[in-house]
Amino acid sequence: MRGGKGNSCGTPQGGVISPLLANIYMNRFLKHWRLSKCDEAFRAHVVAYADDFVILSRGRANEALAWTKAVMTRLELPLNEEKTSLKNAQQERFNFLGYSFGPHYFGKNGKRYLGASPSKKSVQRFKTTVRKLLVPGNHDPWPEVGDRLNRSLRGWFGYFSYGTYRRVHRGVDRYVYERVRDFLVRRHKVAGRGSRRFSTGIVYEELRLLRLERLPRPAPP
């Protein structure tokens, strides 16, 4: 489904037609899965989004993976081996659609529980977005910069506000505040770190930067 500049087949990654073609082919796979009654045979359930999917199986994961590889080969859609793996979700995490699923631990007592949280890769990707916006060469007025930053924060919050997220949100808030403070210190040529000139009160209240910890959790879908 994906083709680069040097490829003579497939569609370009990010092309407008790619999601449609992915859904067409995945629909064939999912239909064959249902007609073959794989849910019963492998005690499994498929969760798919475009061309990304996971198979949740109780004790038959190896068989489900072998069957999937065979079917995908017939569809001429070989699995990406780098992204394909078997995980015991009771013991280790797996990432899907930006979330990390599997064992988590309560901060107070260290007890383990099964849950979901924003993946480390998703957090790093968002930090990169913030860092690119607040580069020293950005001379746009703060209201414009702040508005773009707040839109990014609100969008990220809307997607990553399910499961276990409060600790991650605190970390993102701390990172964003420090980058905003450094950005303003450079712009206004303030000596030192600028913690007093651009305190949390000023940044969040006067400059109206959104704080993930203070945003209301969205209603479940």
Disulfide bonds with the S-S distance in Angstrom:
none
